[in-house]
Amino acid sequence: MSEGRLTQKDVALFFFPLLLNVQFMSVSHSIINAGLARLEHAVVLLAGFSVAMVLHLFVASPSYQNHTITIAMVRGRKSLVAMTLFVLLIAAWVSVLLALLAFSPVGTFILDRVLGVTPPVAAGAREALGLMVFLPFITGMRGLCQGLVIRARRTGLVSLATAVRIAMLFAYLWLGQLWFTGTAVAAFALLGCVGTETLVIAVFAWRVKLPAAQDDERGFAEILRYGLPLAYSSGLQQTVPLLINAIISRLPDGTLALAAFGVIRGFLFLLAGPMRNLQQAYLTLVTDAADNTVLVRFLIRVSCGMALVMLLIAWPLNAPVLGSIMGLDDAMRHYIAWPLTICALFPLIYGAANLLRGWFSGAHLTARLGRSTFYKALLMVVLWPLIVIPPLPLPGVAVAIFLLLAAELCEAGYLYRQRRALLADRGLVPLGAKALQSKHGNR
């Protein structure tokens, strides 16, 4: 970082390497959607796999904090063994839940009664979930290895492993069509490419030296107490897309809306997903109000760039990107165009929410982050009957995008109002990493 005040260059050098890994991961999901779009009964397959991914992300979300917990808690071999046990425990729990969704009446009830999808979509979702039962163990170990590599400050290796994943994905999609049919092709490709990524990052982690053991090495019980609240928060975050799918599946064009929403979410993950890294940027770079202003300007510039890309895909590049690359037919391309246009607002709203999360994390007021996530999920529950009874005369994918934007606005608005109230009542100031270290010590 340069001397003196924080600059746009400082933020860019911190932010864009993190962005690259998110982009690599999101590309793989779009490639899988493109592969399904070229198969017979593409709309049903896209809808089924979209539902399966939403359910998987919801059920498996507790394991997505493994790299964060590893960075914070692993200090030697004892804590590494304890962390490995924690990873396996969470993976076993998630795998059991996925098996219930795929092979038991529980899955039938969730898909048919709760989500309300059609029988062909439900069958495709269960078929994909059946293969995804093995995925939690793979992603769990991937998170552990990523944490070790990131702690060693070799973050470029994380992106390299993800690049290998993308390169191998095409081979797994080809092999999947030889051995499987329907959504199982996509699930096999996902399992294979993530497994390859995990093997690569495991090799890198093996070559990275563990931090020197310390007297305060954490045991399994301490890691459990630290990790479970993060797992709970991560799971709650995933209720929003799950609830949106449950709502739009009950609309007249439910199957088409589910398929379109799955495609759009792939683009949102690609273009807006990296904005989550603004929370880490705030904690690391911001030490005063002037630094915060620099970061806000950076947010506006990056979000405008991402919005422009979305608008180009929605209109001038609609045919080459959505048609030629993604393999969508003309009806689906036109169905997606306007909702994707409205999504140009999403990077700014999502980025602002993550900046506010960074402020509350820096001020050690993380309980309010849990409340904000709960409130935006509650908003979806409140809007559910208003949209479904009677069904709104709107395209289902337009309803989905409205709900997605409303959820993020709800969270950002709540956090903004809470921040203003706290600054007025308690005289709090934004805290960055350096300020936290000086106040609380290096915890």
RARA-V404342 format. One record per residue. N is the residue number from 1. RES is the residue in three letters. D_FIRST is the distance of its C-alpha to the first C-alpha in whole Angstrom. Layout:
n->[N;N]
res->[RES;RES]
d_first->[D_FIRST;D_FIRST]
This chain:
n->[1;2;3;4;5;6;7;8;9;10;11;12;13;14;15;16;17;18;19;20;21;22;23;24;25;26;27;28;29;30;31;32;33;34;35;36;37;38;39;40;41;42;43;44;45;46;47;48;49;50;51;52;53;54;55;56;57;58;59;60;61;62;63;64;65;66;67;68;69;70;71;72;73;74;75;76;77;78;79;80;81;82;83;84;85;86;87;88;89;90;91;92;93;94;95;96;97;98;99;100;101;102;103;104;105;106;107;108;109;110;111;112;113;114;115;116;117;118;119;120;121;122;123;124;125;126;127;128;129;130;131;132;133;134;135;136;137;138;139;140;141;142;143;144;145;146;147;148;149;150;151;152;153;154;155;156;157;158;159;160;161;162;163;164;165;166;167;168;169;170;171;172;173;174;175;176;177;178;179;180;181;182;183;184;185;186;187;188;189;190;191;192;193;194;195;196;197;198;199;200;201;202;203;204;205;206;207;208;209;210;211;212;213;214;215;216;217;218;219;220;221;222;223;224;225;226;227;228;229;230;231;232;233;234;235;236;237;238;239;240;241;242;243;244;245;246;247;248;249;250;251;252;253;254;255;256;257;258;259;260;261;262;263;264;265;266;267;268;269;270;271;272;273;274;275;276;277;278;279;280;281;282;283;284;285;286;287;288;289;290;291;292;293;294;295;296;297;298;299;300;301;302;303;304;305;306;307;308;309;310;311;312;313;314;315;316;317;318;319;320;321;322;323;324;325;326;327;328;329;330;331;332;333;334;335;336;337;338;339;340;341;342;343;344;345;346;347;348;349;350;351;352;353;354;355;356;357;358;359;360;361;362;363;364;365;366;367;368;369;370;371;372;373;374;375;376;377;378;379;380;381;382;383;384;385;386;387;388;389;390;391;392;393;394;395;396;397;398;399;400;401;402;403;404;405;406;407;408;409;410;411;412;413;414;415;416;417;418;419;420;421;422;423;424;425;426;427;428;429;430;431;432;433;434;435;436;437;438;439;440;441;442;443]
res->[MET;SER;GLU;GLY;ARG;LEU;THR;GLN;LYS;ASP;VAL;ALA;LEU;PHE;PHE;PHE;PRO;LEU;LEU;LEU;ASN;VAL;GLN;PHE;MET;SER;VAL;SER;HIS;SER;ILE;ILE;ASN;ALA;GLY;LEU;ALA;ARG;LEU;GLU;HIS;ALA;VAL;VAL;LEU;LEU;ALA;GLY;PHE;SER;VAL;ALA;MET;VAL;LEU;HIS;LEU;PHE;VAL;ALA;SER;PRO;SER;TYR;GLN;ASN;HIS;THR;ILE;THR;ILE;ALA;MET;VAL;ARG;GLY;ARG;LYS;SER;LEU;VAL;ALA;MET;THR;LEU;PHE;VAL;LEU;LEU;ILE;ALA;ALA;TRP;VAL;SER;VAL;LEU;LEU;ALA;LEU;LEU;ALA;PHE;SER;PRO;VAL;GLY;THR;PHE;ILE;LEU;ASP;ARG;VAL;LEU;GLY;VAL;THR;PRO;PRO;VAL;ALA;ALA;GLY;ALA;ARG;GLU;ALA;LEU;GLY;LEU;MET;VAL;PHE;LEU;PRO;PHE;ILE;THR;GLY;MET;ARG;GLY;LEU;CYS;GLN;GLY;LEU;VAL;ILE;ARG;ALA;ARG;ARG;THR;GLY;LEU;VAL;SER;LEU;ALA;THR;ALA;VAL;ARG;ILE;ALA;MET;LEU;PHE;ALA;TYR;LEU;TRP;LEU;GLY;GLN;LEU;TRP;PHE;THR;GLY;THR;ALA;VAL;ALA;ALA;PHE;ALA;LEU;LEU;GLY;CYS;VAL;GLY;THR;GLU;THR;LEU;VAL;ILE;ALA;VAL;PHE;ALA;TRP;ARG;VAL;LYS;LEU;PRO;ALA;ALA;GLN;ASP;ASP;GLU;ARG;GLY;PHE;ALA;GLU;ILE;LEU;ARG;TYR;GLY;LEU;PRO;LEU;ALA;TYR;SER;SER;GLY;LEU;GLN;GLN;THR;VAL;PRO;LEU;LEU;ILE;ASN;ALA;ILE;ILE;SER;ARG;LEU;PRO;ASP;GLY;THR;LEU;ALA;LEU;ALA;ALA;PHE;GLY;VAL;ILE;ARG;GLY;PHE;LEU;PHE;LEU;LEU;ALA;GLY;PRO;MET;ARG;ASN;LEU;GLN;GLN;ALA;TYR;LEU;THR;LEU;VAL;THR;ASP;ALA;ALA;ASP;ASN;THR;VAL;LEU;VAL;ARG;PHE;LEU;ILE;ARG;VAL;SER;CYS;GLY;MET;ALA;LEU;VAL;MET;LEU;LEU;ILE;ALA;TRP;PRO;LEU;ASN;ALA;PRO;VAL;LEU;GLY;SER;ILE;MET;GLY;LEU;ASP;ASP;ALA;MET;ARG;HIS;TYR;ILE;ALA;TRP;PRO;LEU;THR;ILE;CYS;ALA;LEU;PHE;PRO;LEU;ILE;TYR;GLY;ALA;ALA;ASN;LEU;LEU;ARG;GLY;TRP;PHE;SER;GLY;ALA;HIS;LEU;THR;ALA;ARG;LEU;GLY;ARG;SER;THR;PHE;TYR;LYS;ALA;LEU;LEU;MET;VAL;VAL;LEU;TRP;PRO;LEU;ILE;VAL;ILE;PRO;PRO;LEU;PRO;LEU;PRO;GLY;VAL;ALA;VAL;ALA;ILE;PHE;LEU;LEU;LEU;ALA;ALA;GLU;LEU;CYS;GLU;ALA;GLY;TYR;LEU;TYR;ARG;GLN;ARG;ARG;ALA;LEU;LEU;ALA;ASP;ARG;GLY;LEU;VAL;PRO;LEU;GLY;ALA;LYS;ALA;LEU;GLN;SER;LYS;HIS;GLY;ASN;ARG]
d_first->[0;4;7;9;10;8;9;11;9;6;9;10;8;9;12;14;14;16;18;19;21;23;24;26;27;29;30;32;34;35;36;38;39;40;42;44;45;47;49;52;52;49;48;50;48;44;45;46;43;41;43;43;39;39;41;39;36;37;39;36;33;33;32;29;27;28;25;23;26;25;22;23;26;27;27;29;32;34;32;31;35;35;32;34;37;35;34;38;39;37;38;42;42;40;43;46;45;44;48;49;48;49;52;54;56;52;51;54;54;50;50;53;54;50;48;52;51;54;55;54;50;51;52;50;47;49;49;45;45;47;45;42;43;42;38;37;37;35;33;33;32;30;27;28;27;24;23;23;21;18;19;19;15;17;17;18;21;22;22;24;26;26;27;30;31;31;33;36;36;39;41;41;42;45;46;46;49;51;51;50;51;50;47;47;46;42;42;43;40;38;39;39;35;34;36;34;31;31;33;30;27;30;30;26;26;29;28;25;26;26;24;27;29;29;32;31;31;32;35;36;38;34;32;35;35;31;31;34;33;30;32;35;32;31;35;35;33;35;38;37;37;40;42;41;43;46;46;46;48;51;51;54;51;50;49;48;46;44;44;42;40;39;38;36;34;33;32;30;28;27;26;25;24;21;20;21;17;16;18;15;12;14;14;11;9;12;13;16;18;16;13;16;17;14;14;18;18;16;18;21;20;20;23;25;24;25;28;29;29;31;34;34;35;37;39;39;38;40;42;40;38;40;43;42;39;40;44;44;48;48;49;46;44;46;45;42;41;41;39;36;36;36;33;31;30;29;26;25;27;26;22;23;25;22;20;23;23;19;21;24;22;20;23;25;27;27;31;31;29;32;34;32;33;36;37;36;38;41;41;42;45;46;46;47;51;50;49;52;55;56;54;52;53;49;48;47;43;43;44;41;38;39;39;36;34;36;35;31;32;34;31;29;32;32;29;28;32;31;28;30;32;30;29;32;34;32;29;26;23;20;18;15;14;13;16;18;18;19;22;23;22;20;23]
